């Protein structure tokens, strides 16, 4: 009878461990997905900032007068 009780106890322990592992796995996956989402949001924000900066630089460059061409020195 003790063998049967031991087997049942081991079986229950395995079931509890499997359930705990499943919960921990689900929690870890949720944390991972949340982290990935945060990274994606930061990437979008930084890309928008970079594009705005590049557009402002291009606009400033277009508005600035072209530099005067350099004269060549004549050999004397």
C-alpha positions in Angstrom: 0.0 0.0 0.0 2.9 2.4 0.7 4.1 1.8 -2.9 0.7 2.9 -4.2 0.7 6.0 -2.0 4.3 6.8 -3.0 3.4 6.5 -6.6 0.3 8.7 -6.2 2.4 11.3 -4.3 5.0 11.3 -7.0 2.3 11.6 -9.7 0.8 14.6 -7.9 4.2 16.2 -7.4 4.9 15.8 -11.2 1.5 17.3 -12.0 2.1 20.2 -9.7 5.5 20.8 -11.1 4.2 20.6 -14.7 1.5 23.1 -13.8 4.0 25.4 -12.1 6.3 25.2 -15.0 3.5 26.0 -17.4 2.5 29.1 -15.4 6.1 30.3 -15.2 6.6 29.7 -18.9 3.5 31.7 -19.7 4.6 34.5 -17.4 8.1 34.5 -18.9 6.6 34.7 -22.4 4.3 37.6 -21.4 7.3 39.5 -20.0 9.3 38.8 -23.2 6.5 40.0 -25.4 6.1 43.1 -23.3 9.8 43.8 -23.7 9.7 43.3 -27.4 6.7 45.6 -27.7 8.6 48.3 -25.7 11.6 48.0 -27.9 9.5 48.3 -31.0 7.8 51.4 -29.7 11.1 53.0 -28.9 12.4 52.1 -32.4 9.4 53.8 -34.0 9.9 56.9 -31.9 13.6 57.1 -32.6 13.0 56.5 -36.3 10.5 59.4 -36.4 12.9 61.7 -34.6 15.8 60.7 -37.0 13.6 61.3 -40.1 12.5 64.7 -38.8 16.1 65.7 -38.1 17.2 64.5 -41.5 14.3 66.5 -43.2 15.2 69.6 -41.2 18.8 69.3 -42.2 17.9 68.8 -45.9 15.6 71.8 -45.7 18.3 73.9 -44.1 20.8 72.8 -46.7 18.5 73.6 -49.6 17.8 77.1 -48.1 21.4 77.9 -47.6 23.2 79.6 -50.5 25.7 77.5 -52.4 29.3 78.2 -51.5 31.2 80.3 -54.0 33.4 78.2 -56.2 37.1 78.3 -55.3 39.4 80.0 -57.7 42.4 78.1 -59.0 45.7 79.7 -58.3 47.6 80.6 -61.4 51.2 79.4 -61.6 53.5 82.4 -61.6 
